[in-house]
Amino acid sequence: MRAILCKELGHPSKLVLEDVPSPTPGRKEVLVSIKACSVNYPDTLMVQGLYQFKPELPFSPGSDIAGVVKAVGEGVKHVSVGDSVFGIVPYGGFAEEVIAPANSVFPKPPMMDDKIAACFMMAYGTSYHALKDRAQLKEGETLVVLGASGGVGLAAVELGKRMGAKVIAAASTDEKLALCREYGADETINYKNEDLKKRIKELTDGNGADVVYDPVGGDYTEAALRAMAWKGRFLVVGFPAGIAKIPMNLPLLKGCQIVGVFWGSFAMRFPNENMGNTLELIQMYAKGELKPYIQKTYPLEDAAQALTDMMDRKVMGKVVISMSE
């Protein structure tokens, strides 16, 4: 099978496409013939050795997959050879085949094509877990989404609106903010040329945000934290702009919480709860309430370019590696 391999850590341009042996599933594992794999920001960190999880070299990046079951290991009962599935792997998705833990693979709903399915789990799983389980977002509250045009950000905009919140989307260009408005944002902030803290306060009549969803980090974190409402919940999701150093007097003065969101760990530790969330998300999709936005599709041999575009902040919504391109 063909696979994109990271043989040395660094820029995605160092990745190579090679033929490698087809793997064999062990107990409670599934071998999936991959049809599509979406690109996520952690993939760019992993190939540089900057992610909290560091696979041994060589490895294939990619975690959000859709495909067909090629073989199953002992103890696997919920899927069979030939089933169309989607799910999450720790890494290995930028390849024609991958071994997946059985409890992280789900039957693919018939109304989902492979590209949509490959974009679904990480973006919507992360954002739903964040808003539902960690923030306990309530109808009528104000939700501010940073990096709102990205994969998880746009999912948070959609879900927050569906959950009855007033959604304020913040991003770096007017083009990105236009997409956020299409996905339900009530108000927008261009934080490249507007004061983030000031605008949040203005758009909330001075009350501040009940929930901030932050998959960006850097200087935006403190600015948004300073615009929190009393008893607000600040969701820490990711750090592409850098890990912020927070003045710890701010949570005290705001009476707010800083809440970590690590969906992958949640899914592994609490598979039943994650399954429940996944089924709810699938039902929303089936009703037409969720519409994953795919900006571009790349063939496997162009995976390095897809990762580079992600690193360079050129991506809106999701981009996908397709084995059929």
Secondary structure, DSSP 8 states (H G I E B T S, - for coil): -EEEEB-SSS-GGG-EEEE-------TTEEEEEEEEEE--HHHHHHHHT-SSS---SSB----EEEEEEEEE-TT--S--TT-EEEEE-SS--SBSEEEEEGGGEEE--TTS-HHHHHTTHHHHHHHHIIIIIIS---TT-EEEETTTTSHHHHHHHHHHHHTT-EEEEEESSHHHHHHHHHTT-SEEEETTTS-HHHHHHHHTTTS-EEEEEESS-THHHHHHHTTEEEEEEEEE---TT------THHHHHHT-EEEE--HHHHHHH-HHHHHHHHHHHHHHHHTT-----EEEEEEGGGHHHHHHHHHTT---SEEEEETT-
